[in-house]
Amino acid sequence: MFRIIYASQPSRGFGSLEMSELVASWRDNNSKLGVTSFLLRLDAHFLLLIEGPPRTVSALMDRIWDDARHGDVQILLTGHDSNHHSEGHALSYADLVNGHGDGAALGEITGVCEGLCSASPLLHDWLSAHANGHPALQPRA
């Protein structure tokens, strides 16, 4: 299993309805590609974990790099792992801006981030800087 966690800033604001439509489209696409993911909308940022076959995940990241909706893409963690953190989730979504999305997804994302922060100082530092007001996401020292 290959994993990438990245953060980005949307190039513009997205309303709740538009985000719901995008999430549905991304779920369908992930299912077709055989990848799974967690998406967290946090203030002016997105945090996304993508897992799947290495070539597929890399090709998906190439599309993300070229997508004008993403700005300031920062790769926080990459690598192979036998643990499949997003297994069974074409796309789990939690929106901490508007309180939408899958409520269980926030708990799962929190657990994954906590577990991976020790492996990625970049993820730890990013969460420390951007998870203000969301204590569940603040990494432990």
Rosetta blueprint (number, residue, H / E / L):
1 M L
2 F E
3 R E
4 I E
5 I E
6 Y E
7 A E
8 S E
9 Q E
10 P E
11 S L
12 R L
13 G L
14 F L
15 G L
16 S H
17 L H
18 E H
19 M H
20 S H
21 E H
22 L H
23 V H
24 A H
25 S H
26 W H
27 R H
28 D H
29 N H
30 N H
31 S H
32 K H
33 L H
34 G L
35 V L
36 T E
37 S E
38 F E
39 L E
40 L E
41 R E
42 L E
43 D L
44 A L
45 H E
46 F E
47 L E
48 L E
49 L E
50 I E
51 E E
52 G E
53 P L
54 P H
55 R H
56 T H
57 V H
58 S H
59 A H
60 L H
61 M H
62 D H
63 R H
64 I H
65 W H
66 D H
67 D L
68 A L
69 R L
70 H E
71 G E
72 D E
73 V E
74 Q E
75 I E
76 L E
77 L E
78 T E
79 G E
80 H E
81 D L
82 S L
83 N L
84 H L
85 H L
86 S L
87 E L
88 G L
89 H L
90 A L
91 L L
92 S E
93 Y E
94 A E
95 D E
96 L L
97 V L
98 N L
99 G L
100 H L
101 G E
102 D L
103 G H
104 A H
105 A H
106 L H
107 G H
108 E H
109 I H
110 T H
111 G H
112 V H
113 C H
114 E H
115 G H
116 L H
117 C H
118 S L
119 A L
120 S L
121 P H
122 L H
123 L H
124 H H
125 D H
126 W H
127 L H
128 S H
129 A H
130 H H
131 A L
132 N L
133 G L
134 H L
135 P H
136 A H
137 L H
138 Q L
139 P L
140 R L
141 A L
